[in-house]
Amino acid sequence: METTSPTTLVIDQTTILSLVATISLLASAYLLSIRLLPSTTDIKHRILFIWLAYDALVHFCLEGSFVYNCFFTYTTVPHTSDYPHPAAIPATGYFLGYADRLYGSRYGSNPMAKLWQEYAKADKRWGGADLTVISIELLTVLGAGPLTVWVCELLRRGESERGRFWFWGSVLATMELYGGYMTFAPEWLSGNTNLETSNFMYLWVYLFFFNMLWVVFPLWILYEAHSNINLAFARASGAIGQEAKKNL
């Protein structure tokens, strides 16, 4: 049986800068928590704020740059009456209707394009203009990004015990989980053809670790929301019960 040799890991300047950029967003989120939250904020709510701020920064800075490169970074290819051959035309058609263009970070030279070229070593789809990924990222950047900022603002206002914080937090967490599922489900169902699983760093750091953050924290938020909503209903039921007794 033929075996696939592991992909060679190349750690170059782009690799280091990409990881530094990702970590710097986390550091920025921590500094925002210091700047915006009262010093008396408990550890749970501070961690929650740091995650939400980091989430927003990733959506706008990293994923926003991915969407930008998908729409505005491209290379031209020959296009004549016999090229490309009709059999080579994608079933979904050409991205944005241009048969003579190939879009995506793969064809860019700006710093953020280089970052996505690095991640594309683990998942090839992020180097080009995969329609499923672009559709999810448009919703993520334009929908989940602003919603994350709003949930951060509610937490900053000290509304962590109020219903609308946990309602919008639950909406956001559900969006994150669904987006992650729809990103990877097509790959799981097609044999992971675009994923590099033979290299330790690409599999366990790029694919598993970074993406599992958007599973663990949303699940935690849903758990906390469930607990707080149950507590609110219990308090409401007790208050209604006490009021009923007074009226007897």
N, C-alpha and C positions, 0 to 999 in steps of 0.2 A: 504494500500500500504506500502511495506517495505521500510524503510529509512536507509540510510547508515550513521552510526555515524562518526563524524569527527575524523580523525587520530590525535592521541596525538602528540603534538610537543615536541620533546626532544632536549633541548639546552645543549649540552655537550662541552667538550674541542674540539672535532673534528669540531663541528658547528662553534665555535668561530674562531678557527684557519683557517678554510676554508674561512670565510668571511674576516678575516684579510689578508689572502693571496691575495684575489681578490682585496681588497682595496689597498694593497701595490703595486700592479701592476699599479694602477691608479696614486699613488704617484710617482712611478718611471717614468711614462710617463710625469708627470708634471715637474719633475727634469730634464728630458731629454730636455724638451722644454726650460727650463732656460739655460741649458748648450749649446744647439745647435742653438737656434734662437737668432737673434739680439734683443737687448733690445727695439728697435723701432718697433718690430713686432706688428701689431694691434691685437685686442682681437679676431677678427673672425679667423684670420689665426693661432693664438696661440691655440685657442680651437680646430681648425681643426687638428693641429699637435698633440696635446695631445690625441685626439681621435684616430688618426691613429697609434700613438706610443702604446697606450693602446691596440688597436686592434691587433697589431703585437705581443705584449707580451702575450696576451691571446692565440693567435693562437699557438705560439711556446711553451710557458710554460705550459698552462693549457690543451689545446686541443692536443698538442704534447704528453703530459703525458698520456692522454686518449688513443691515438693511441698506444703508447708504451705498456700500460697495456693490451690492446686488443690482441696484438701479443705475448707478453712475460710473461704475468701473467695468470696462469691457475691452475686448480686442476684436479686430475685424478679421473675417475669414473670407476666402474667395467665394463669390456667388455668381454663377453663370447659369445658363439654361440647362447644363448637364451636371452642375455641382451646387448643392449636394444632390446625390441621387434621390429620387422620390422615396425609395425604400428606406432611406436614412432619416427622413423627416420624423421627428418625435410624434408619438400619438397625441400628445398634449399640445402640439404646435410649438412655435418658437416663443421664447420668453420676450414679452413686450412686442411680439410680432416681427422682430428683426431677424431675418434668416442669415444675415451676414455678420452677426455679432455673437460673441460668447461673453456672458456677464459673470461677475463674481470677483471675490477677493484674490483669487488665483492670478488674475491678470493685472493687479494693482501693485504700486510701489510705495504707497503711503504707509505710515507706521501701523495703522490699524489693519490695513490689508495684510501686512506682514504677520501681525498677531493671528489673524484668521488662517493664514497659510500654515502657521504652526499648528493650530488646532486641527486643521484639515489633514494633518498627518495621521490623526486618530480617527477622524470621520470625514471622508472625502467630500461629502455633501456640502460642507461649510466652506469649501473652496470655490464652489460654483454657484449656480442659481437654481437650486433644487426647489421646485414649486411648493412642496409640502412644508419644507423648512421656512421658506419665505412667508408663506401664508400664516404660519404660527408666529413667526417673529414680528410680523406687522401688528398682529393682535397684542403681542407681548409688549412691544415698544409703545404703541399708541394707546393701549388699554390698561395693561397691568402696570406699566411704568407710572402713569399719573395716579392710579389707584393706590400704588404703594406709597407714594408721597402723601396722599390723603390719610392713609392709615397711620403713617409716621406722625403726621400733624395731630391726629386725634390722640395718639399716645403722648405727644409732647404737651398737649393740653390737660393731661391727667385724666383722660376719659376711659382708662383701661377697665373700669368697672361698669361702664355704661353699655347698653345694648348695641348701639350703632357701631362701636369700635369692633366688637366681636362679630357683628353681622358682616361688615365690610372686610374684616380680617378673614372670615370664612370664605367669602366670595373670592378674595385674592388667592387664598391657599388652594381652593378648588381649581382656579384657573391655572395655577402653577403645576399642579399634579396632572391635570388633563393635558396641558401643553407638553409636559415631559413624556407622557404616555404616547401622544400622537407623534412626537419626534422620533421615538425609538421603536414603536410597534411595527411600522413598515419594514424596518431592518430585521427585526426578529422574525417576521413572517416571510422574509426573502433570503434568509440565511446569512444575515450580517454582511452583505456583499460590499458595503461601503465602510465598514468598521475595521480598524486594525487591532486585532485581538492577540497577535503573536508577540507583541512587545509589552513588557511589563509596565513601563511608564505610560505609554499611550492607553493601555487598557485600564490600569488601576488608578492612575492619577488623572489623566485627561477625561476619560469616559466615565469611570466609576465614581471617583471621589468628588470631582466638581459637580457632576450631575446629581449625585445622591444628596448633596446639600439641598437641592430643590425638591427632595422627597422628605427628608427628615424634618426640616423646619416647617414646611406646610402641614405635615401630619401633627407636629407638636402644636401648631396654632389651632388646628381643628380640635385637638384634644382639649386644649385650654378653653376654646370657645364652647365646647360641649359642657365642660364642667361649670363655666360661668353662667351659661344659659339655664342649666338645670338648677343652679343655686338661685338664680333670679326667679324662676318659676316657683321654687319651694318657698322663697320669701313672700312672693305674691300670694301664694295659696294660704300661707300662715296669716298674712295680714287680712286677707278676705275672711278667713275663718274667725279671727279675733273680732273683726267688725260685725260679723253675723251674730256672734255671741252677745255683743253689746246691745244689739237691737232686739234680742229676745225678751 
